[in-house]
Amino acid sequence: MVNIPLSKPEISEEDITAVNQVLRSGQLAFGSVQRRFEEQFAQFCDVDHALAVSSGTAALHLAVELSGIKEGDEVIVSPFSFIASSNVVLYQNAKPVFVDIEEETFGIDPALIPAAISEKTKAILPTHVFGHPCKIEEISSLCKQNSLSLIEDNCESLGSSIVSNNGVKKAGQFGDYVAYGFYPNKLMTTGEGGMLVLKDAAQLERATALRNQGRGTMKGLHLIHEILGYNYRLSDIQSALGLSQLSRLTDTIVKRDRIVSKYNELFNDVSGVQIPKSLDSYNPAWFVYCIRVSEKRRDPLIKFLADAGIQTRPYFYPPIHLQPFYRQRFGTQPENFPVAEKVSKEIIALPFFNQLTEDQIEQVVAAVREGLKRL
Ligand SMILES: *Cc1c(COP(=O)(O)O)cnc(C)c1O
């Protein structure tokens, strides 16, 4: 029996050396490594300002707070995302308004957004899922037309881009605020960690204060808390790992692209399996490798693969509006968002990480083929 995990971080000797250097330096937090990590990350993303924070959720929360969202406001979010992208709206006592997704990118369907915009709408918070950008150009236009803030949840699609008449633009270059996360299953990791990207230089100071208990950064005074803030800081130990991982992110994306091609090639003649789509004008940076099978076969196939030593997972199941907490609080029901619900019942994420070998890919595909034959 094989033993192939769903995901595995890649930690190199260089990563370990970089972390050890910080440990030996005695400067474990608020040092120059964090600042370098922020600068280089901003450079990689082609943006002006990046602020290292303790998680992707912290980045999303700061984005929502910085866009001035408060009690009574509404924010348009995707039901087909990680729960954090909707929870952060609740942290501000505002209301997440779900809009269904489209099947090409699994992102919010721009055509359905106008009907969801009300007097109370303040922002749209779309998620780029699985490594493939959502239809962000159309969403960005809608934000401009309606004077709404745009907050991109780009925790899963760091490094992906979109080709249009205006040239190539990265996911994460559209939003007023963009959130990134560095949990160990992401394209790059800091253990736990995240990054907030923002457009407005004037807000950088406020964001920096919010990250550190509301401490002012101006007067060089310590322990002067000017606003209500949080502890959303990232250490230099984590930043060192991030900086080292970032330095080979371009290679990582290429590596993962090769794995996707190999999977796709082998699944070519397996009937009953839909491989991940990549639209013509998009360059994904794959975060997970998800196939679709019929709803009826999905869970039995997951079980069959688990028995064969292959770890897989449904993704995102159930969608956010059907999570117990949301059903209880908002009374949401199945069939409110048919596309998200359908997709979430058909998707299986297969083992996908940098070190996955061709042999292992072949074993996974053979097991899926065998499983589908028996079910
Ligand atoms: C990973 C992820 C986050 C952030 O997660 P943290 O665990 O808080 O770092 C947010 N949104 C999406 C879509 C994610 O995949």
The ligand as an SDF file (V2000), in Angstrom:
LIG
                    3D

 15 15  0  0  0  0  0  0  0  0999 V2000
   -5.7180   29.8780    3.3210 C   0  0  0  0  0  0  0  0  0  0  0  0
   -6.8160   30.7900    3.0360 C   0  0  0  0  0  0  0  0  0  0  0  0
   -7.0740   31.9100    3.8300 C   0  0  0  0  0  0  0  0  0  0  0  0
   -6.2440   32.2910    5.0310 C   0  0  0  0  0  0  0  0  0  0  0  0
   -6.0550   31.3170    5.9460 O   0  0  0  0  0  0  0  0  0  0  0  0
   -5.1700   31.4860    7.2820 P   0  0  0  0  0  0  0  0  0  0  0  0
   -5.2420   30.1190    7.8490 O   0  0  0  0  0  0  0  0  0  0  0  0
   -5.8650   32.5020    8.1220 O   0  0  0  0  0  0  0  0  0  0  0  0
   -3.8020   31.9230    6.9040 O   0  0  0  0  0  0  0  0  0  0  0  0
   -8.0850   32.7650    3.4330 C   0  0  0  0  0  0  0  0  0  0  0  0
   -8.8300   32.5250    2.3590 N   0  0  0  0  0  0  0  0  0  0  0  0
   -8.6290   31.4570    1.5650 C   0  0  0  0  0  0  0  0  0  0  0  0
   -9.4650   31.2810    0.3460 C   0  0  0  0  0  0  0  0  0  0  0  0
   -7.6200   30.5400    1.8820 C   0  0  0  0  0  0  0  0  0  0  0  0
   -7.4450   29.4650    1.0990 O   0  0  0  0  0  0  0  0  0  0  0  0
  1  2  1  0
  2  3  1  0
  2 14  2  0
  3  4  1  0
  3 10  2  0
  4  5  1  0
  5  6  1  0
  6  7  2  0
  6  8  1  0
  6  9  1  0
 10 11  1  0
 11 12  2  0
 12 13  1  0
 12 14  1  0
 14 15  1  0
M  END
$$$$
